[in-house]
Amino acid sequence: MKQLCFIIVNTEFSAAAVKDARILAVFDAVTQTSLSGDPFVDPEQLPHLEGGADHLHGSIILSRLRHLRPDAAFILIRAFKDNKVIRTGWVDGKIVSLGWTEYWLEAVKLCQERHYLSVTNLSFGGYPHAGDGGGWEAFQLSQATGPGKPGHVVLAPAGDGEGKAVHASCLLAPGQERTIEVWQSQDADFNFWSFDTQQWELEVFHNGRPRQAFAGVALAKNVWNDKQQVNFSAGPGGMTYLHVRRLPQDDGAPEARFDCWVNSGHARFHNHVDENLITEPAIFPHVIAVGLAGRRYGSAVRSKPNIWLAAADEAASFRLVEADVLAGDALLAKPERDQLAVLRALKRQLRSNNPERRR
């Protein structure tokens, strides 16, 4: 008989939160280490579990899931340092350090070896990156979950639906140019993407002074999504201007799309914005995105959010545990269910619980 494991990708987990929990393994992207139990991990073996951290997001999610499903097992993935999610490190097209998705694949592999079904909680919130679900992390998740891959599903909150201008986008024909305006209260990191052409130039100005310049012809495309990506920082506070220019080409060349995201820091775009865009990881095609009924969401994928919970005076990330439990029940009832089958079961259950709930 299959058992259920919740995989939690989050911040630190306190000693109090893990006490007496059935923890199969802990993967730490901060220290690049892992520890698995036989069958369960002894919490005293985890040096980064300190007292006084019960208020951290990971501890809260773990405690709530344990309360709702005390018989479940857990795998914990510590994926944050200094409030930044730890992602795969690359040099010259080769992985040099592991990100949260590499450890997630190891967690799913462990579940498979020990005959556990798994529900992954990605309630650490959204982070702006590729924005269309076509990045490296989305590719990694697709290896172990999605249509035709039964027994393992991933859920993430689509956000609180209140709208923050962390994304700007524009279309440029050959010879056209645009200036994207950003207001910052401190240093900020950005991701800039070119989708359809290498014939472009980007100049970054901060408070009227030139800071950096990039040329598309000098940049290689990403091996996983065939798009160009530039990461840069600007600050401290004030106005940053991103001047994008499409180089002249032969007549008849189609428009090309350019996107920029605030990856971290307190910054907001003033123009060319989509304030309600769903960010990663909820936008990933193989992730079940959970939204709050009555809130506003925009997305490049019209089906997102996939399911809706009744809105309440609490962040969507904390509400995700309710959907996690329902997804676990759906898998335990029929272990052969894949992501799409679990999603259908969730929609039926939520409609049954509340016929007035938004579909």
DALIN-V872801 format. One record per pair of residues at least 12 apart in sequence whose ideal C-beta (glycine too) atoms are under 7 Angstrom apart, sorted by the first residue. I is the first residue (numbers start at 1). J is the second residue. Records with the same first field share a line. If there is no record, write none. Layout:
I = J + J
//
This chain:
2 = 115 + 116 + 117 + 332 + 335
3 = 73 + 116
4 = 72 + 116 + 117 + 328 + 331 + 332
5 = 24 + 72 + 73 + 74 + 75 + 111 + 116 + 118
6 = 65 + 72 + 74 + 119 + 121 + 324
7 = 75 + 77 + 104 + 107 + 118 + 120
8 = 58 + 61 + 62 + 74 + 76 + 77 + 121
9 = 77 + 79 + 100 + 104 + 120 + 122 + 124
10 = 57 + 58 + 61 + 79 + 123 + 124
11 = 56 + 57 + 58 + 80 + 124
12 = 48 + 53 + 56 + 58 + 78
13 = 49 + 58 + 59 + 62 + 76
14 = 49 + 50 + 51 + 53 + 54 + 56 + 59
15 = 43 + 49 + 50 + 51
16 = 51 + 54
17 = 54 + 59 + 62 + 63
18 = 43 + 49 + 62
19 = 43
21 = 62 + 66 + 74
22 = 40 + 73 + 74
23 = 37 + 40 + 41 + 74 + 76
24 = 36 + 37 + 39 + 40 + 73 + 74 + 75 + 110 + 114
25 = 37 + 41 + 75 + 107 + 110
26 = 41 + 46 + 76
27 = 77 + 103 + 106 + 107
28 = 48 + 78
29 = 77 + 78 + 79 + 86 + 98 + 99 + 100 + 103
30 = 78 + 81 + 86
32 = 97 + 98
34 = 106
36 = 110
57 = 124
60 = 318
61 = 121 + 123 + 321
62 = 74
64 = 321
65 = 321 + 324
68 = 321 + 325
69 = 325 + 328
73 = 116
75 = 107 + 110
77 = 100 + 103 + 104 + 107
79 = 100 + 124
80 = 124
84 = 264
85 = 100 + 124 + 127
86 = 99 + 100
87 = 99 + 100
88 = 101 + 102 + 136
93 = 223
101 = 137 + 140 + 141
104 = 120
105 = 140 + 143 + 144
108 = 144 + 152
111 = 152
117 = 151 + 152 + 331 + 332 + 335
118 = 152
119 = 153 + 155 + 324 + 327 + 328 + 331
120 = 154 + 155
121 = 155 + 320 + 321 + 324
122 = 154 + 155 + 156 + 281 + 287
123 = 156 + 157 + 317 + 320
125 = 317
126 = 159 + 279 + 280 + 282
127 = 263 + 279 + 280
128 = 166 + 167 + 191 + 261 + 262 + 263 + 279
129 = 191 + 261 + 280
130 = 193 + 225 + 280
131 = 167 + 259 + 261 + 277 + 279 + 283 + 300
132 = 283 + 300
133 = 283 + 284 + 285 + 301
134 = 225
135 = 225 + 280
136 = 224
137 = 280 + 281 + 284
138 = 284 + 285
139 = 224
141 = 154 + 284 + 286 + 287
142 = 286
145 = 286 + 339
146 = 286 + 338 + 339
147 = 338 + 339 + 340
148 = 338
149 = 338
150 = 335 + 336 + 337 + 338
151 = 331 + 335
153 = 288 + 327 + 331 + 339 + 342
154 = 286 + 287 + 288
155 = 287 + 288 + 290 + 320 + 323 + 324 + 327
156 = 281 + 282 + 287 + 289
157 = 282 + 290 + 316 + 317 + 320
158 = 278 + 282 + 289 + 290 + 291 + 297 + 304 + 305 + 316
159 = 278 + 316
160 = 292 + 295 + 315 + 316
161 = 276 + 291 + 292 + 295 + 296 + 297
163 = 275 + 276 + 296
164 = 268 + 275
165 = 268 + 269 + 273 + 275
166 = 261 + 262
167 = 259 + 261 + 269 + 273 + 274 + 277
168 = 180 + 260 + 269 + 272 + 273
169 = 257 + 258 + 259 + 272 + 274
170 = 244 + 258 + 272
171 = 255 + 257
172 = 244 + 246 + 255 + 256 + 258
173 = 246 + 255
174 = 246 + 247 + 248 + 249 + 253
175 = 246 + 248
176 = 246
177 = 243 + 244 + 245 + 246
178 = 244 + 272
179 = 241 + 242 + 243
180 = 242 + 244 + 260 + 269 + 271 + 272
181 = 239 + 241 + 269 + 270 + 271
182 = 239 + 240 + 242 + 267 + 269 + 270
183 = 239 + 267 + 268 + 270
184 = 234 + 235 + 237 + 238 + 240 + 265 + 266 + 267
185 = 237 + 266
186 = 235 + 236 + 237 + 265 + 266
187 = 233 + 235 + 236 + 265
188 = 233 + 234 + 235 + 262 + 264 + 265 + 266 + 267
189 = 231 + 233 + 263 + 264 + 265
190 = 232 + 234 + 260 + 261 + 262 + 263
191 = 229 + 231 + 260 + 261 + 263
192 = 230 + 260
193 = 227 + 228 + 229 + 258 + 259
194 = 216 + 227 + 228 + 256 + 258
195 = 227 + 256 + 257
196 = 256 + 257
197 = 216 + 256
198 = 216 + 217 + 228
199 = 216 + 217 + 246 + 247 + 249
200 = 216 + 244 + 245 + 246 + 247
201 = 215 + 216 + 245 + 247
202 = 214 + 230 + 242 + 244
203 = 243
204 = 232 + 234 + 240 + 242
205 = 240 + 241 + 243
206 = 234 + 235 + 238 + 240
207 = 238 + 239
211 = 234
212 = 232
214 = 230
216 = 228
235 = 265
242 = 260
244 = 258
274 = 298
276 = 296 + 297 + 298
277 = 298 + 299
278 = 297 + 299 + 304
282 = 304
283 = 299 + 301 + 304
286 = 339
288 = 306 + 307 + 339 + 343
289 = 304 + 305 + 306
290 = 305 + 307 + 309 + 316 + 320 + 323
291 = 305 + 308
292 = 308 + 309 + 311 + 316
293 = 308 + 309 + 310 + 311 + 357 + 358
294 = 311 + 358
295 = 311
306 = 343
307 = 323 + 346 + 347 + 350
308 = 357 + 358
309 = 322 + 323
310 = 354 + 357
323 = 346
326 = 346 + 349
327 = 342 + 346
330 = 342 + 345 + 346
//
